[in-house]
Amino acid sequence: MADHTTGPYLASLHTPGSPVVFPNVWDKESLQTVLSINDAKGQAPLKAIATASYAIATSLGIKDEELTHAQNLQRIAELAPLVKAANLPLSVDIQDGYGSRIAETVRSVVKAGAVGANIEDVVLADDDDDAEAGPQHKAGEFYGVEEQADRIRAAIQAAEEAGCPGFVVNARCDAFFAHGKGNTGWSEEELVQNAVARGKAYLAAGATTVFFWGGSGRGMRTAEVEAVVKGLEGRVAVKLGAAGGLSVRELADIGVARISVGPSLSFLKPEEVKDVAARILSGGVLVE
């Protein structure tokens, strides 16, 4: 049997127009439910597993921004052996890489068994390594474009040094989310221009895809998805929308390379998770 738990295999699944689809998990129960979609008769629509930090935090009774490096790593370490046993690659949500600890964080998740990660370009928490000068970064601020590109390079290098060549970085860009909150001052045209510029820098730094998210309220508009797909030659990841959102099949037709659902499955009743996950893996919508 071919080894499907590697970074290069995970990267190979990111094909514009034929995207890899992730029904994100957060604990052993949700993982086993999603894994059960692949059956003994050879039906195997599930190609890879990804975690969602928001859902992991919620399962621990805390907010996403309160999830510590140790808590996230512990949950990843619990899930990784089960994912490997299923011969699937694991991508993990490490938020912004925990600021200046990004290389350490990547080495830790690779050691646990991950071969890819989401890395955000917005600061998770104040970085106050220099007590006299004060925080170098404040929570909620964007990392500079070149700085974030350097952080992506550092993550990939750390993964390779930890024994995982081909580590897949899904570089999250929060331009649309920040714009929806009124935090950019950009016109709609400038919004797309800035998003594409950031995306190109992240891809040049070694990211496999750039993940755009407009927030749970605003979402990503169809024209915006089309624009970033065109600007980044399809190397785009998006989150499947809720009621009224595009289906997996429609997003594939636009040309995206990766689709996830974030914490959405964790909001469902346990008995609903498998059916919804199976629906999106077959090209459907998140909410009917």
C-alpha positions as CSV (number, residue, x, y, z in Angstrom):
1,M,0.0,0.0,0.0
2,A,1.3,3.4,-0.9
3,D,2.1,5.8,1.9
4,H,-0.5,8.5,1.9
5,T,0.7,10.1,5.2
6,T,3.4,12.3,3.7
7,G,3.7,16.0,2.9
8,P,4.3,15.5,-0.8
9,Y,1.1,13.3,-1.0
10,L,-0.9,15.9,0.8
11,A,0.4,18.6,-1.5
12,S,-0.5,16.5,-4.5
13,L,-4.2,16.6,-3.5
14,H,-4.3,20.4,-3.9
15,T,-5.4,20.6,-7.5
16,P,-7.2,23.7,-8.8
17,G,-10.6,22.6,-10.1
18,S,-10.4,19.3,-8.3
19,P,-10.0,20.4,-4.6
20,V,-9.1,18.4,-1.6
21,V,-12.0,18.6,0.9
22,F,-11.6,18.6,4.6
23,P,-14.5,17.9,7.0
24,N,-12.4,19.4,9.9
25,V,-12.2,17.4,13.2
26,W,-11.5,18.4,16.8
27,D,-11.4,15.2,19.0
28,K,-11.2,11.4,18.7
29,E,-15.0,11.0,18.4
30,S,-15.3,13.4,15.5
31,L,-12.3,11.9,13.8
32,Q,-13.6,8.4,14.1
33,T,-17.0,9.6,12.7
34,V,-15.4,11.2,9.7
35,L,-13.0,8.3,9.1
36,S,-16.0,5.9,9.0
37,I,-17.1,7.5,5.7
38,N,-14.3,5.5,4.0
39,D,-15.7,2.0,4.0
40,A,-14.3,-1.5,3.5
41,K,-15.9,-1.8,0.1
42,G,-13.4,0.6,-1.4
43,Q,-15.5,3.8,-1.1
44,A,-13.0,6.4,0.0
45,P,-14.0,10.0,-0.6
46,L,-12.0,11.2,2.4
47,K,-8.5,11.9,1.3
48,A,-7.0,13.8,4.2
49,I,-7.7,15.1,7.7
50,A,-7.5,18.6,9.1
51,T,-8.1,20.0,12.6
52,A,-9.9,23.2,13.5
53,S,-8.4,25.2,16.5
54,Y,-11.8,26.9,17.2
55,A,-13.5,23.6,17.6
56,I,-10.7,22.2,19.7
57,A,-10.9,25.3,22.0
58,T,-14.7,25.0,22.3
59,S,-14.4,21.3,23.2
60,L,-12.1,22.5,26.1
61,G,-14.6,25.1,27.2
62,I,-12.4,28.1,26.1
63,K,-12.2,30.7,23.3
64,D,-10.1,30.1,20.2
65,E,-7.7,32.9,21.2
66,E,-7.3,31.2,24.6
67,L,-6.1,27.9,23.2
68,T,-2.5,27.5,24.2
69,H,0.4,25.9,22.3
70,A,0.4,23.0,24.8
71,Q,-3.4,22.4,24.7
72,N,-3.4,22.4,20.9
73,L,-0.4,20.2,20.6
74,Q,-1.8,17.7,23.1
75,R,-5.0,17.3,21.1
76,I,-3.0,17.0,17.8
77,A,-0.8,14.3,19.4
78,E,-3.9,12.4,20.4
79,L,-5.4,12.5,16.9
80,A,-2.2,12.0,14.8
81,P,-1.6,8.3,15.4
82,L,-5.2,7.5,14.5
83,V,-4.9,9.5,11.3
84,K,-1.7,7.7,10.4
85,A,-3.3,4.3,11.1
86,A,-5.9,5.2,8.5
87,N,-3.1,6.0,6.0
88,L,-4.2,9.6,5.6
89,P,-2.2,12.8,5.8
90,L,-2.8,15.3,8.7
91,S,-3.0,19.0,8.4
92,V,-3.3,21.0,11.6
93,D,-4.5,24.4,12.6
94,I,-1.8,26.2,14.5
95,Q,-3.4,29.6,14.4
96,D,-0.5,32.1,13.8
97,G,2.1,29.6,14.9
98,Y,2.2,31.2,18.3
99,G,4.1,34.3,17.3
100,S,7.8,34.0,17.7
101,R,7.5,30.3,18.6
102,I,6.5,29.4,15.0
103,A,9.5,27.2,14.3
104,E,9.2,25.4,17.6
105,T,5.5,24.9,17.0
106,V,6.0,23.4,13.6
107,R,8.7,21.1,14.9
108,S,6.3,20.0,17.6
109,V,3.4,19.2,15.3
110,V,5.7,17.4,12.8
111,K,7.0,15.2,15.7
112,A,3.4,14.5,16.7
113,G,2.6,13.4,13.1
114,A,1.4,16.4,11.1
115,V,2.6,17.0,7.6
116,G,0.8,20.3,7.0
117,A,-0.6,23.3,8.8
118,N,-2.8,26.4,8.6
119,I,-0.8,29.5,9.5
120,E,-2.6,32.8,9.9
121,D,-1.2,36.3,9.0
122,V,-3.0,38.1,11.9
123,V,-1.3,38.2,15.4
124,L,-3.0,35.9,17.9
125,A,-1.7,37.4,21.1
126,D,0.6,40.2,22.2
127,D,4.2,39.2,21.6
128,D,6.1,40.7,24.6
129,D,9.4,38.9,24.3
130,D,11.1,42.3,24.8
131,A,9.7,43.5,28.1
132,E,11.4,46.9,28.0
133,A,10.4,47.8,24.4
134,G,6.9,46.4,24.9
135,P,5.0,44.1,22.5
136,Q,6.5,43.8,19.1
137,H,3.1,42.7,17.8
138,K,-0.3,43.4,19.2
139,A,-3.2,40.9,19.0
140,G,-5.4,41.5,16.0
141,E,-2.8,43.2,13.9
142,F,-1.5,41.9,10.5
143,Y,2.0,40.7,10.3
144,G,3.8,42.6,7.5
145,V,3.7,40.9,4.1
146,E,7.4,40.2,4.0
147,E,7.5,39.3,7.7
148,Q,4.7,36.8,7.2
149,A,6.5,35.4,4.1
150,D,9.6,35.0,6.3
151,R,7.6,33.2,8.9
152,I,6.3,30.8,6.3
153,R,9.8,30.1,5.1
154,A,10.8,29.5,8.7
155,A,7.9,27.0,9.2
156,I,8.9,25.0,6.1
157,Q,12.5,24.9,7.1
158,A,11.7,23.8,10.6
159,A,9.5,21.0,9.3
160,E,12.2,19.8,7.0
161,E,14.8,19.9,9.8
162,A,12.3,17.9,11.9
163,G,12.1,15.2,9.2
164,C,9.1,16.3,7.1
165,P,10.2,17.5,3.7
166,G,7.3,18.9,1.6
167,F,5.4,20.3,4.6
168,V,2.2,21.8,3.3
169,V,1.5,25.4,4.5
170,N,-2.1,26.6,3.9
171,A,-1.3,30.3,4.4
172,R,-4.4,32.0,5.8
173,C,-4.9,35.6,4.7
174,D,-7.5,37.5,6.7
175,A,-7.8,40.5,4.4
176,F,-11.5,39.9,3.7
177,F,-12.3,39.2,7.3
178,A,-10.6,42.4,8.4
179,H,-12.3,44.4,5.7
180,G,-15.7,43.0,6.8
181,K,-15.1,44.3,10.3
182,G,-14.2,47.7,8.9
183,N,-10.6,47.5,9.8
184,T,-8.9,48.2,6.4
185,G,-10.2,51.4,4.8
186,W,-9.8,49.8,1.4
187,S,-12.2,50.0,-1.5
188,E,-13.5,46.7,-2.9
189,E,-10.9,46.9,-5.7
190,E,-8.1,47.6,-3.2
191,L,-9.3,44.7,-1.1
192,V,-8.8,42.2,-3.8
193,Q,-5.5,43.8,-4.9
194,N,-4.1,43.5,-1.4
195,A,-5.4,40.0,-0.9
196,V,-3.8,38.8,-4.1
197,A,-0.5,40.7,-3.3
198,R,-0.3,38.9,0.1
199,G,-1.2,35.6,-1.5
200,K,1.5,35.9,-4.1
201,A,4.1,36.6,-1.4
202,Y,3.0,33.6,0.6
203,L,3.1,31.3,-2.4
204,A,6.6,32.6,-3.3
205,A,7.7,31.8,0.2
206,G,6.7,28.2,-0.2
207,A,3.0,28.0,0.8
208,T,1.0,25.4,-1.1
209,T,-2.2,27.4,-1.0
210,V,-3.6,30.7,0.4
211,F,-6.7,30.4,2.5
212,F,-9.1,33.3,2.4
213,W,-12.0,33.6,4.8
214,G,-14.5,36.5,5.1
215,G,-15.8,35.7,8.6
216,S,-18.9,33.8,9.7
217,G,-21.1,36.8,8.9
218,R,-19.7,38.3,5.7
219,G,-18.2,35.2,4.1
220,M,-16.5,35.3,0.7
221,R,-18.5,36.6,-2.2
222,T,-18.5,34.6,-5.4
223,A,-16.8,37.4,-7.4
224,E,-14.1,37.6,-4.8
225,V,-13.4,33.9,-4.9
226,E,-13.2,34.2,-8.7
227,A,-10.8,37.1,-8.5
228,V,-8.3,35.5,-6.1
229,V,-8.5,32.2,-8.0
230,K,-7.6,34.1,-11.2
231,G,-4.9,36.2,-9.4
232,L,-3.2,33.2,-7.8
233,E,-3.7,30.6,-10.6
234,G,-6.1,28.5,-8.5
235,R,-3.8,28.0,-5.6
236,V,-6.6,29.0,-3.3
237,A,-8.3,27.5,-0.2
238,V,-11.7,28.6,1.0
239,K,-14.1,27.7,3.8
240,L,-17.4,26.2,2.8
241,G,-20.3,28.7,3.6
242,A,-23.4,28.1,5.6
243,A,-27.0,28.4,4.3
244,G,-27.1,29.9,0.8
245,G,-23.3,29.3,0.3
246,L,-21.7,27.7,-2.8
247,S,-21.4,23.9,-2.9
248,V,-18.2,22.1,-3.1
249,R,-18.9,21.3,-6.7
250,E,-19.5,25.0,-7.6
251,L,-16.3,26.0,-5.8
252,A,-14.5,23.4,-7.8
253,D,-15.9,24.8,-11.0
254,I,-14.5,28.2,-10.0
255,G,-11.1,26.6,-9.7
256,V,-10.1,26.4,-6.0
257,A,-7.6,23.8,-4.8
258,R,-8.8,23.3,-1.2
259,I,-12.0,23.4,0.7
260,S,-12.6,23.1,4.5
261,V,-15.4,23.7,6.9
262,G,-13.5,25.1,10.0
263,P,-15.5,24.4,13.2
264,S,-18.8,24.0,11.4
265,L,-19.2,20.3,12.1
266,S,-18.7,20.8,15.8
267,F,-21.9,22.9,15.9
268,L,-24.0,19.9,14.8
269,K,-25.5,17.1,16.8
270,P,-23.1,14.2,16.9
271,E,-25.5,12.0,14.9
272,E,-25.5,14.6,12.1
273,V,-21.8,14.9,11.6
274,K,-21.3,11.9,9.3
275,D,-24.1,12.7,6.9
276,V,-23.0,16.3,6.5
277,A,-19.4,15.4,6.1
278,A,-20.4,12.7,3.5
279,R,-22.5,15.3,1.6
280,I,-19.7,17.8,1.2
281,L,-17.2,15.1,0.2
282,S,-19.6,14.2,-2.6
283,G,-19.7,17.8,-3.8
284,G,-22.7,19.1,-1.9
285,V,-23.4,22.1,0.4
286,L,-22.7,22.5,4.1
287,V,-26.3,23.4,4.9
288,E,-29.3,22.3,2.8
